[in-house]
Every structure is written in structure tokens, then in C-alpha cells.
Amino acid sequence: MDSEERAESLMGQLHHWAMEAVAKPRDERRDFIVEVAGKFYEDAVKNGLSEAQAEEWRMSVEDWLGSLVEVIETSGGAAGGHA
């Protein structure tokens, strides 16, 4: 799998998780996002990234996912504009 395919796969997975987050009550969304990002940290360390690099990756995933949830909510996706 080349880097473009990996990026597309990651974006698809982030969208899936964002939709899962939007389907949850607002007070549970942040914990879900943190949990998902934590899995990326663990995978990054297992795949050879340093702890500092894995933490940067985790923070990026958390930011991307949180932003995507906001966009979905704002656009009313998954009835998010009414949650």
C-alpha cells in the first residue's frame, strides 16, 4: 500500500469514527475521541515510533477527529446539528 492509499484509508477510518462519535451523546464524545487517538499512540509505538513521535501522532489524530466531528455536527450530518 503506497502513502496515498494509506492516507485515504486513514481518512476513511477517521470519518467512520467521527460518525460514531456524533451518534453518541455530547458528554461521551470527548472520551471516545481520546480513546480512539490512544489506540493510534499504541499502534505507533508498536510500529517503531519513539514515544515522542507517537504522542505527536496521537495528538494529531485527536485534533483531526475532533475537527471532523465539529464539521459533521455543523453540517447537520447524522442529525448532528440537532444533537
C-alpha positions as CSV (number, residue, x, y, z in Angstrom):
1,M,0.0,0.0,0.0
2,D,1.5,3.3,-1.0
3,S,1.3,6.5,1.0
4,E,-1.7,7.9,-0.9
5,E,-3.6,4.7,-0.3
6,R,-2.7,4.8,3.4
7,A,-3.8,8.4,3.7
8,E,-7.1,7.6,2.0
9,S,-7.6,4.6,4.3
10,L,-6.8,6.8,7.4
11,M,-9.3,9.5,6.3
12,G,-12.0,6.8,5.7
13,Q,-11.4,5.4,9.2
14,L,-11.4,8.9,10.8
15,H,-14.7,9.6,9.1
16,H,-16.1,6.4,10.3
17,W,-15.1,7.1,13.9
18,A,-16.3,10.7,13.6
19,M,-19.7,9.4,12.7
20,E,-19.6,7.1,15.6
21,A,-18.7,10.0,17.9
22,V,-21.6,12.2,16.5
23,A,-24.0,9.3,17.2
24,K,-23.0,9.4,20.9
25,P,-24.4,11.9,23.5
26,R,-22.3,15.0,23.5
27,D,-21.0,14.3,27.0
28,E,-19.5,11.0,25.8
29,R,-17.9,12.2,22.6
30,R,-14.7,13.6,24.0
31,D,-13.9,10.4,25.8
32,F,-14.5,8.4,22.7
33,I,-12.1,10.7,20.7
34,V,-9.4,10.3,23.3
35,E,-9.9,6.6,23.3
36,V,-9.5,6.3,19.5
37,A,-6.5,8.6,19.5
38,G,-4.9,6.5,22.3
39,K,-5.1,3.4,20.0
40,F,-3.1,5.3,17.4
41,Y,-0.5,6.0,20.0
42,E,-0.2,2.3,21.0
43,D,0.0,1.2,17.4
44,A,2.6,3.9,16.6
45,V,4.9,2.7,19.4
46,K,4.4,-1.0,18.4
47,N,5.4,0.0,14.8
48,G,8.7,1.7,15.9
49,L,7.9,5.3,16.5
50,S,9.5,6.9,19.6
51,E,7.2,7.8,22.4
52,A,7.5,11.5,21.5
53,Q,6.6,10.8,17.9
54,A,3.7,8.6,18.9
55,E,2.4,11.3,21.2
56,E,2.6,13.8,18.4
57,W,0.7,11.4,16.2
58,R,-1.9,10.8,18.9
59,M,-2.4,14.5,19.3
60,S,-2.8,15.0,15.6
61,V,-5.4,12.2,15.4
62,E,-7.3,13.6,18.3
63,D,-7.3,17.1,16.7
64,W,-8.3,15.8,13.3
65,L,-11.1,13.6,14.7
66,G,-12.4,16.4,16.9
67,S,-12.4,18.8,14.0
68,L,-14.2,16.3,11.8
69,V,-16.8,15.8,14.5
70,E,-17.4,19.6,14.6
71,V,-17.7,19.8,10.8
72,I,-20.2,16.9,10.8
73,E,-22.2,18.5,13.6
74,T,-22.2,21.9,12.0
75,S,-23.4,20.5,8.7
76,G,-26.1,18.5,10.4
77,G,-24.7,15.2,9.4
78,A,-26.1,12.2,11.3
79,A,-28.5,14.7,12.7
80,G,-25.5,16.2,14.5
81,G,-26.8,19.7,14.0
82,H,-29.7,18.8,16.3
83,A,-27.9,16.8,19.0
